């Protein structure tokens, strides 16, 4: 459960409280202007060496994903997704997937602070008929350096509020859309 100050701030912003981690990502999206997403690490596939298999890639034509709004969407290959070794987890820059969402029972998380092509996000959001705070912000562009300022603040707050610990930070190279 989120602290009262966080629940109050979300209410003022017109959002409902979900859980501490999601509430922080939502609040800090407004505070810093940079969308972020948290995944339940236990719902991400592992490779043979027990490393998380996460990548940013183009969707496969006909690939399906149920998003956080509870609706299943059929994707096209010009759409970018965050995926594990088995399936799409998130429509990049638009909305996270329901299968990998953080819940009250989540023990381990993976945070994503990404930068996406504004035109690609706009086209994807329009094709899917979805307008979100994240898609709006990505469509209008943002500084690539913003994520570097947001991540330490996000981690600090998650650790303080949840009592968790940081196991590592990975910075990936930019994705080249095809």
matplotlib code that plots the C-alpha trace (Angstrom):
import matplotlib.pyplot as plt

x = [0.0, 1.3, 1.9, -0.8, 1.2, 1.5, -2.1, -3.2, -0.9, -2.3, -5.9, -5.1, -3.7, -6.9, -5.3, -6.2, -3.7, -2.8, 0.3, 3.5, 5.7, 3.0, 2.0, 5.6, 6.1, 2.8, 3.5, 7.1, 5.9, 4.0, 6.7, 9.5, 7.6, 9.3, 7.1, 8.4, 7.2, 7.7, 7.5, 7.0, 10.4, 8.9, 6.7, 9.7, 11.3, 14.9, 17.6, 19.5, 21.9, 19.0, 19.3, 16.2, 15.4, 14.1, 14.5, 13.0, 11.9, 9.4, 6.2, 5.4, 2.5, -0.5, 1.2, -1.4, -1.1, -3.6, -2.7, -3.3, -6.7, -7.8, -8.2, -6.5, -4.8, -3.4, -0.1, 1.6, 5.3, 5.7, 4.9, 7.6, 7.3, 9.3, 9.4, 10.9, 12.0, 8.5, 6.1, 5.5, 5.2, 4.5, 3.5, 6.5, 5.7, 1.9, 0.9, 2.2, 0.9, -1.4, 0.7, 3.7, 2.1, 3.2, 0.7, 0.7, 2.2, 5.1, 8.5, 11.0, 10.6, 12.4, 12.1, 12.1, 12.9, 13.1, 13.2, 11.2, 10.7, 7.8, 6.4, 6.4, 4.6, 2.0, 1.3, 1.1, -1.2, -3.4, -3.6, -4.5, -6.9, -5.2, -4.2, -2.3, -0.2, 2.9, 2.0, 1.2, 4.6, 6.6, 4.8, 5.8, 9.4, 11.6, 15.3, 17.2, 19.1, 15.9, 15.9, 19.4, 17.9, 14.7, 16.1, 18.1, 15.1, 12.7, 15.0, 15.6, 11.8, 11.0, 13.7, 12.4, 8.7, 8.9, 12.0, 13.4, 17.0, 18.6, 20.2, 21.6, 21.2, 21.5, 21.8, 21.0, 22.0, 19.4, 17.0, 17.1, 13.5, 13.1]
y = [0.0, 3.4, 6.1, 8.6, 11.5, 9.5, 8.4, 12.0, 13.3, 10.7, 11.6, 15.3, 14.1, 12.1, 8.7, 5.9, 4.2, 0.7, -0.3, 1.4, 0.6, 1.5, 4.6, 5.8, 5.3, 7.1, 10.0, 10.4, 10.4, 13.5, 15.0, 14.6, 14.3, 11.0, 7.8, 4.7, 1.2, -1.6, -5.3, -8.2, -10.0, -13.4, -13.1, -12.6, -15.6, -16.6, -17.9, -21.1, -19.1, -17.7, -14.2, -12.2, -12.3, -8.7, -6.9, -4.1, -5.4, -4.9, -6.9, -9.9, -9.6, -11.1, -11.2, -10.6, -8.9, -8.1, -4.6, -3.1, -1.9, -5.6, -5.4, -7.8, -6.2, -7.7, -6.1, -5.3, -5.5, -1.7, -1.5, -1.7, -3.9, -4.7, -8.5, -11.5, -14.6, -15.9, -12.9, -9.2, -7.7, -4.1, -2.0, 0.4, 3.9, 3.2, 0.8, -2.2, -5.7, -7.3, -10.6, -8.8, -6.2, -5.5, -6.5, -6.5, -10.0, -9.0, -9.6, -8.5, -5.8, -4.7, -1.0, 0.4, 4.1, 4.2, 6.6, 5.9, 7.5, 10.0, 9.3, 5.5, 5.9, 8.2, 5.8, 2.8, 4.6, 5.7, 2.3, 0.7, 3.5, 4.1, 7.5, 7.3, 9.7, 7.8, 7.9, 11.6, 12.4, 10.2, 11.6, 15.1, 14.1, 14.4, 14.8, 11.5, 12.7, 12.9, 9.2, 9.6, 12.1, 10.2, 6.7, 7.4, 9.2, 6.4, 3.7, 5.8, 6.1, 2.5, 1.4, 3.8, 3.0, -0.8, -1.6, -3.4, -3.6, -2.8, -5.9, -4.1, -1.6, -2.4, 0.3, -1.0, 0.4, 2.2, 0.1, 0.6, 0.3, -1.7]
z = [0.0, -0.9, 1.7, 2.2, 0.6, -2.6, -2.7, -2.2, -5.0, -7.4, -6.5, -7.3, -10.7, -11.4, -10.9, -8.5, -6.3, -7.5, -5.4, -4.2, -7.3, -9.9, -7.9, -7.9, -11.6, -12.3, -10.0, -11.2, -14.8, -14.0, -11.8, -14.3, -17.6, -18.5, -18.7, -16.9, -16.4, -13.9, -14.8, -12.4, -12.8, -12.0, -15.1, -17.4, -19.2, -18.3, -20.6, -19.9, -17.7, -15.7, -17.2, -18.0, -21.6, -22.3, -25.6, -27.6, -31.0, -33.7, -33.1, -35.2, -37.6, -35.9, -32.4, -29.7, -26.3, -23.6, -22.2, -18.7, -19.9, -20.2, -24.0, -26.3, -29.3, -32.5, -33.4, -36.7, -37.5, -37.6, -33.9, -31.3, -28.2, -25.1, -25.1, -23.3, -25.1, -25.4, -26.0, -26.1, -22.6, -23.4, -26.4, -26.3, -25.3, -25.2, -22.5, -20.5, -20.8, -18.3, -18.1, -16.6, -14.4, -10.9, -8.2, -4.4, -4.5, -6.7, -5.0, -7.7, -10.4, -13.5, -14.2, -17.7, -18.5, -22.3, -25.2, -28.3, -31.7, -31.4, -34.9, -34.2, -30.9, -32.5, -35.4, -33.0, -30.5, -33.4, -35.0, -31.7, -30.7, -27.4, -25.9, -22.7, -20.7, -21.8, -25.5, -25.3, -23.7, -26.1, -29.1, -28.2, -27.7, -24.7, -23.8, -23.8, -20.7, -18.7, -17.9, -16.3, -13.9, -13.2, -12.5, -9.3, -7.8, -8.8, -7.3, -4.1, -3.5, -4.3, -1.8, 0.9, 0.4, -0.2, 1.9, -1.2, -2.4, -5.8, -7.4, -10.4, -13.2, -16.9, -19.6, -23.1, -26.4, -28.5, -30.5, -34.3, -35.7, -38.9]

ax = plt.figure().add_subplot(projection="3d")
ax.plot(x, y, z, "-o")
ax.set_aspect("equal")
plt.show()
